[in-house]
Amino acid sequence: MSIITTCLTNAVKKSRIKKVCLVSDFLYQREIVDSLEFDTFHVTRGRPIAFGTGLKLANPELKVIALIGDLITLGGNHFMHAGRRNMDIVVICVNNFIYPKIAGNTTPTTKVPFSQYAPFERPINVPHMAKSSGAVYVARWTTLHNSELTESITQALQKSGFSVIEVMAPGGSYFAGIPSLKNESELLKFYYENSVIKNGEDTRNVEIIPDNKIIVGKFFEQERPTFLDSYNAQLSRVMGDKFKPYV
């Protein structure tokens, strides 16, 4: 997580955006929060996008960043509707699910199964869901693609609308009781080495499949009126001079 927050901090500085607020459902160590140097809110699991929407509507000048996890299985409804509305929010979706096999190779730190009851469901294709929902910017990187991740966050911060960046960040610390997960750096390196950059790839093709390498890159970008742009335009047409724009 410290790698992601470092990239985020560098991107905020690079973008030169002054009014930034982070909403997250991840628990942080105090020193990580302090290092961000901007306002942060910790909210209930799966609710950063909904909370961030409220922040944006309360103060449209804010650039809101929502840091989410759980492969958007919690808060997925908020994700889709924020995309549909094109809320001006940057979503960083941290994918810390540990996949036992990538590109046909067994993950080095997972020599034995976690449990006979381990999740078997097909994971969500986050970039494709983002694009399908109406996002204006879609990308995916591993945590070891430091410069690329920083650049993507910088670009997303400069976009107007719903931007989504998935970050592959498998962390052994989430499974501390499992003896086979002792070297988190080895796990991060494995994911990095078994990824391939394909900028502009159709998001339908970037699903994480055990037999294939993880496809990373900047996949999609477009321009769309934001929610507040559409709100102002609609009510201006209806109410004419009586309408006071929401700014």
Contacts in CASP RR format, 6 or more apart in sequence:
PFRMAT RR
TARGET T0000
AUTHOR 0000-0000-0000
METHOD contacts of the structure
MODEL  1
MSIITTCLTNAVKKSRIKKVCLVSDFLYQREIVDSLEFDTFHVTRGRPIA
FGTGLKLANPELKVIALIGDLITLGGNHFMHAGRRNMDIVVICVNNFIYP
KIAGNTTPTTKVPFSQYAPFERPINVPHMAKSSGAVYVARWTTLHNSELT
ESITQALQKSGFSVIEVMAPGGSYFAGIPSLKNESELLKFYYENSVIKNG
EDTRNVEIIPDNKIIVGKFFEQERPTFLDSYNAQLSRVMGDKFKPYV
1 26 0 8 1.000
1 28 0 8 1.000
1 32 0 8 1.000
1 94 0 8 1.000
1 169 0 8 1.000
2 32 0 8 1.000
3 143 0 8 1.000
3 144 0 8 1.000
3 146 0 8 1.000
3 169 0 8 1.000
4 67 0 8 1.000
4 92 0 8 1.000
4 94 0 8 1.000
4 143 0 8 1.000
4 149 0 8 1.000
4 167 0 8 1.000
4 169 0 8 1.000
5 28 0 8 1.000
5 32 0 8 1.000
5 35 0 8 1.000
5 36 0 8 1.000
6 35 0 8 1.000
6 146 0 8 1.000
7 146 0 8 1.000
7 149 0 8 1.000
7 150 0 8 1.000
7 153 0 8 1.000
8 22 0 8 1.000
8 36 0 8 1.000
8 65 0 8 1.000
8 92 0 8 1.000
8 153 0 8 1.000
9 35 0 8 1.000
9 36 0 8 1.000
9 37 0 8 1.000
10 150 0 8 1.000
11 150 0 8 1.000
11 151 0 8 1.000
11 153 0 8 1.000
11 154 0 8 1.000
11 157 0 8 1.000
12 20 0 8 1.000
12 38 0 8 1.000
12 153 0 8 1.000
12 157 0 8 1.000
14 150 0 8 1.000
14 154 0 8 1.000
15 154 0 8 1.000
15 157 0 8 1.000
15 158 0 8 1.000
17 63 0 8 1.000
17 157 0 8 1.000
17 158 0 8 1.000
19 59 0 8 1.000
19 61 0 8 1.000
19 62 0 8 1.000
19 63 0 8 1.000
20 38 0 8 1.000
20 39 0 8 1.000
20 62 0 8 1.000
20 63 0 8 1.000
20 65 0 8 1.000
20 157 0 8 1.000
21 38 0 8 1.000
21 39 0 8 1.000
21 40 0 8 1.000
21 41 0 8 1.000
21 52 0 8 1.000
21 55 0 8 1.000
21 62 0 8 1.000
21 63 0 8 1.000
21 64 0 8 1.000
21 65 0 8 1.000
22 36 0 8 1.000
22 38 0 8 1.000
22 39 0 8 1.000
22 40 0 8 1.000
22 41 0 8 1.000
22 65 0 8 1.000
22 66 0 8 1.000
22 67 0 8 1.000
23 40 0 8 1.000
23 41 0 8 1.000
23 43 0 8 1.000
23 48 0 8 1.000
23 49 0 8 1.000
23 51 0 8 1.000
23 52 0 8 1.000
23 55 0 8 1.000
23 64 0 8 1.000
23 65 0 8 1.000
23 66 0 8 1.000
23 67 0 8 1.000
24 40 0 8 1.000
24 41 0 8 1.000
24 42 0 8 1.000
24 43 0 8 1.000
24 48 0 8 1.000
24 66 0 8 1.000
24 67 0 8 1.000
24 68 0 8 1.000
25 42 0 8 1.000
25 43 0 8 1.000
25 44 0 8 1.000
25 45 0 8 1.000
25 46 0 8 1.000
25 47 0 8 1.000
25 48 0 8 1.000
25 67 0 8 1.000
25 68 0 8 1.000
25 69 0 8 1.000
25 74 0 8 1.000
26 42 0 8 1.000
26 67 0 8 1.000
26 69 0 8 1.000
26 94 0 8 1.000
27 42 0 8 1.000
28 40 0 8 1.000
28 42 0 8 1.000
33 40 0 8 1.000
41 51 0 8 1.000
41 55 0 8 1.000
43 51 0 8 1.000
45 70 0 8 1.000
45 74 0 8 1.000
46 68 0 8 1.000
46 69 0 8 1.000
46 70 0 8 1.000
46 74 0 8 1.000
46 75 0 8 1.000
46 76 0 8 1.000
46 78 0 8 1.000
47 75 0 8 1.000
47 78 0 8 1.000
48 66 0 8 1.000
48 67 0 8 1.000
48 68 0 8 1.000
49 66 0 8 1.000
49 68 0 8 1.000
49 75 0 8 1.000
49 78 0 8 1.000
49 79 0 8 1.000
49 82 0 8 1.000
49 87 0 8 1.000
49 89 0 8 1.000
49 91 0 8 1.000
50 75 0 8 1.000
50 78 0 8 1.000
51 66 0 8 1.000
52 64 0 8 1.000
52 66 0 8 1.000
52 89 0 8 1.000
53 64 0 8 1.000
53 78 0 8 1.000
53 82 0 8 1.000
53 87 0 8 1.000
53 89 0 8 1.000
55 62 0 8 1.000
55 64 0 8 1.000
56 62 0 8 1.000
56 64 0 8 1.000
56 87 0 8 1.000
56 88 0 8 1.000
56 89 0 8 1.000
56 228 0 8 1.000
57 228 0 8 1.000
60 88 0 8 1.000
60 228 0 8 1.000
60 246 0 8 1.000
60 247 0 8 1.000
63 88 0 8 1.000
63 90 0 8 1.000
63 157 0 8 1.000
64 88 0 8 1.000
64 89 0 8 1.000
64 90 0 8 1.000
65 89 0 8 1.000
65 90 0 8 1.000
65 91 0 8 1.000
65 92 0 8 1.000
65 157 0 8 1.000
66 89 0 8 1.000
66 90 0 8 1.000
66 91 0 8 1.000
66 92 0 8 1.000
67 92 0 8 1.000
67 94 0 8 1.000
68 75 0 8 1.000
68 79 0 8 1.000
68 91 0 8 1.000
68 92 0 8 1.000
68 93 0 8 1.000
68 94 0 8 1.000
69 93 0 8 1.000
69 94 0 8 1.000
69 95 0 8 1.000
69 96 0 8 1.000
71 93 0 8 1.000
71 95 0 8 1.000
71 97 0 8 1.000
71 123 0 8 1.000
71 124 0 8 1.000
71 126 0 8 1.000
72 79 0 8 1.000
72 93 0 8 1.000
72 124 0 8 1.000
72 126 0 8 1.000
72 129 0 8 1.000
73 124 0 8 1.000
79 91 0 8 1.000
79 129 0 8 1.000
79 130 0 8 1.000
79 133 0 8 1.000
80 129 0 8 1.000
80 133 0 8 1.000
81 133 0 8 1.000
82 89 0 8 1.000
82 91 0 8 1.000
82 133 0 8 1.000
82 162 0 8 1.000
83 130 0 8 1.000
83 133 0 8 1.000
83 134 0 8 1.000
83 135 0 8 1.000
83 162 0 8 1.000
84 133 0 8 1.000
84 134 0 8 1.000
85 162 0 8 1.000
85 227 0 8 1.000
85 230 0 8 1.000
86 134 0 8 1.000
86 136 0 8 1.000
86 161 0 8 1.000
86 162 0 8 1.000
86 224 0 8 1.000
86 225 0 8 1.000
86 226 0 8 1.000
86 227 0 8 1.000
86 230 0 8 1.000
87 161 0 8 1.000
87 162 0 8 1.000
87 226 0 8 1.000
87 227 0 8 1.000
88 160 0 8 1.000
88 161 0 8 1.000
88 162 0 8 1.000
88 226 0 8 1.000
88 227 0 8 1.000
88 228 0 8 1.000
89 161 0 8 1.000
89 162 0 8 1.000
89 163 0 8 1.000
90 153 0 8 1.000
90 156 0 8 1.000
90 157 0 8 1.000
90 159 0 8 1.000
90 163 0 8 1.000
90 165 0 8 1.000
91 130 0 8 1.000
91 162 0 8 1.000
91 163 0 8 1.000
91 164 0 8 1.000
91 165 0 8 1.000
92 153 0 8 1.000
92 165 0 8 1.000
92 167 0 8 1.000
93 126 0 8 1.000
93 164 0 8 1.000
93 165 0 8 1.000
93 166 0 8 1.000
93 167 0 8 1.000
94 167 0 8 1.000
94 169 0 8 1.000
95 126 0 8 1.000
95 166 0 8 1.000
95 167 0 8 1.000
95 168 0 8 1.000
95 169 0 8 1.000
95 170 0 8 1.000
96 169 0 8 1.000
96 170 0 8 1.000
96 171 0 8 1.000
96 174 0 8 1.000
97 119 0 8 1.000
97 123 0 8 1.000
97 170 0 8 1.000
98 107 0 8 1.000
98 110 0 8 1.000
98 114 0 8 1.000
98 170 0 8 1.000
98 171 0 8 1.000
98 172 0 8 1.000
98 174 0 8 1.000
98 175 0 8 1.000
98 181 0 8 1.000
98 187 0 8 1.000
99 107 0 8 1.000
99 170 0 8 1.000
99 208 0 8 1.000
99 210 0 8 1.000
100 106 0 8 1.000
100 107 0 8 1.000
100 110 0 8 1.000
100 113 0 8 1.000
100 114 0 8 1.000
100 210 0 8 1.000
101 107 0 8 1.000
101 210 0 8 1.000
102 190 0 8 1.000
102 191 0 8 1.000
102 194 0 8 1.000
102 208 0 8 1.000
102 210 0 8 1.000
102 213 0 8 1.000
102 214 0 8 1.000
103 194 0 8 1.000
103 211 0 8 1.000
103 212 0 8 1.000
103 213 0 8 1.000
103 214 0 8 1.000
104 210 0 8 1.000
104 211 0 8 1.000
105 190 0 8 1.000
105 194 0 8 1.000
107 187 0 8 1.000
107 190 0 8 1.000
108 183 0 8 1.000
108 186 0 8 1.000
108 187 0 8 1.000
108 190 0 8 1.000
109 172 0 8 1.000
109 180 0 8 1.000
109 181 0 8 1.000
109 182 0 8 1.000
109 183 0 8 1.000
109 184 0 8 1.000
109 186 0 8 1.000
109 187 0 8 1.000
109 190 0 8 1.000
110 180 0 8 1.000
110 181 0 8 1.000
111 180 0 8 1.000
112 180 0 8 1.000
114 175 0 8 1.000
114 178 0 8 1.000
123 207 0 8 1.000
123 208 0 8 1.000
125 203 0 8 1.000
125 204 0 8 1.000
125 206 0 8 1.000
125 207 0 8 1.000
125 208 0 8 1.000
126 140 0 8 1.000
126 164 0 8 1.000
126 166 0 8 1.000
127 138 0 8 1.000
127 139 0 8 1.000
127 140 0 8 1.000
127 164 0 8 1.000
127 166 0 8 1.000
127 203 0 8 1.000
127 206 0 8 1.000
127 219 0 8 1.000
127 220 0 8 1.000
128 203 0 8 1.000
128 204 0 8 1.000
128 206 0 8 1.000
128 207 0 8 1.000
130 138 0 8 1.000
130 162 0 8 1.000
130 164 0 8 1.000
130 166 0 8 1.000
130 203 0 8 1.000
131 138 0 8 1.000
131 203 0 8 1.000
131 219 0 8 1.000
131 220 0 8 1.000
132 203 0 8 1.000
133 162 0 8 1.000
134 162 0 8 1.000
134 224 0 8 1.000
135 161 0 8 1.000
135 162 0 8 1.000
135 163 0 8 1.000
135 164 0 8 1.000
135 220 0 8 1.000
136 159 0 8 1.000
136 160 0 8 1.000
136 161 0 8 1.000
136 162 0 8 1.000
136 163 0 8 1.000
136 221 0 8 1.000
136 222 0 8 1.000
136 223 0 8 1.000
136 224 0 8 1.000
137 155 0 8 1.000
137 156 0 8 1.000
137 159 0 8 1.000
137 161 0 8 1.000
137 163 0 8 1.000
137 164 0 8 1.000
137 165 0 8 1.000
137 218 0 8 1.000
137 220 0 8 1.000
137 221 0 8 1.000
138 163 0 8 1.000
138 164 0 8 1.000
138 165 0 8 1.000
138 203 0 8 1.000
138 218 0 8 1.000
138 219 0 8 1.000
138 220 0 8 1.000
138 221 0 8 1.000
139 152 0 8 1.000
139 156 0 8 1.000
139 164 0 8 1.000
139 165 0 8 1.000
139 166 0 8 1.000
139 217 0 8 1.000
139 218 0 8 1.000
139 219 0 8 1.000
140 165 0 8 1.000
140 166 0 8 1.000
140 167 0 8 1.000
140 168 0 8 1.000
140 206 0 8 1.000
140 214 0 8 1.000
140 215 0 8 1.000
140 216 0 8 1.000
140 217 0 8 1.000
140 219 0 8 1.000
141 148 0 8 1.000
141 149 0 8 1.000
141 152 0 8 1.000
141 165 0 8 1.000
141 166 0 8 1.000
141 167 0 8 1.000
141 168 0 8 1.000
141 216 0 8 1.000
141 217 0 8 1.000
142 167 0 8 1.000
142 168 0 8 1.000
142 169 0 8 1.000
142 188 0 8 1.000
142 191 0 8 1.000
142 192 0 8 1.000
142 195 0 8 1.000
142 214 0 8 1.000
142 216 0 8 1.000
143 149 0 8 1.000
143 167 0 8 1.000
143 168 0 8 1.000
143 169 0 8 1.000
143 188 0 8 1.000
144 188 0 8 1.000
144 189 0 8 1.000
144 191 0 8 1.000
144 192 0 8 1.000
145 192 0 8 1.000
145 195 0 8 1.000
145 216 0 8 1.000
148 197 0 8 1.000
148 216 0 8 1.000
148 217 0 8 1.000
149 165 0 8 1.000
149 167 0 8 1.000
152 165 0 8 1.000
152 217 0 8 1.000
152 218 0 8 1.000
153 165 0 8 1.000
155 218 0 8 1.000
156 163 0 8 1.000
156 164 0 8 1.000
156 165 0 8 1.000
157 163 0 8 1.000
159 221 0 8 1.000
160 223 0 8 1.000
160 226 0 8 1.000
160 229 0 8 1.000
161 224 0 8 1.000
161 226 0 8 1.000
168 191 0 8 1.000
168 195 0 8 1.000
168 214 0 8 1.000
168 216 0 8 1.000
169 188 0 8 1.000
170 187 0 8 1.000
170 188 0 8 1.000
170 191 0 8 1.000
171 184 0 8 1.000
171 187 0 8 1.000
171 188 0 8 1.000
172 181 0 8 1.000
172 184 0 8 1.000
172 187 0 8 1.000
173 184 0 8 1.000
175 181 0 8 1.000
181 187 0 8 1.000
191 214 0 8 1.000
194 213 0 8 1.000
194 214 0 8 1.000
195 213 0 8 1.000
195 214 0 8 1.000
195 215 0 8 1.000
195 216 0 8 1.000
196 213 0 8 1.000
196 214 0 8 1.000
196 215 0 8 1.000
196 216 0 8 1.000
197 216 0 8 1.000
197 217 0 8 1.000
198 206 0 8 1.000
198 215 0 8 1.000
198 216 0 8 1.000
198 217 0 8 1.000
199 217 0 8 1.000
199 218 0 8 1.000
199 219 0 8 1.000
200 217 0 8 1.000
200 218 0 8 1.000
200 219 0 8 1.000
200 220 0 8 1.000
201 215 0 8 1.000
201 217 0 8 1.000
201 219 0 8 1.000
202 219 0 8 1.000
203 219 0 8 1.000
203 220 0 8 1.000
205 215 0 8 1.000
206 215 0 8 1.000
206 219 0 8 1.000
208 214 0 8 1.000
225 233 0 8 1.000
228 246 0 8 1.000
228 247 0 8 1.000
231 246 0 8 1.000
232 243 0 8 1.000
232 245 0 8 1.000
232 246 0 8 1.000
232 247 0 8 1.000
235 243 0 8 1.000
236 243 0 8 1.000
236 245 0 8 1.000
END
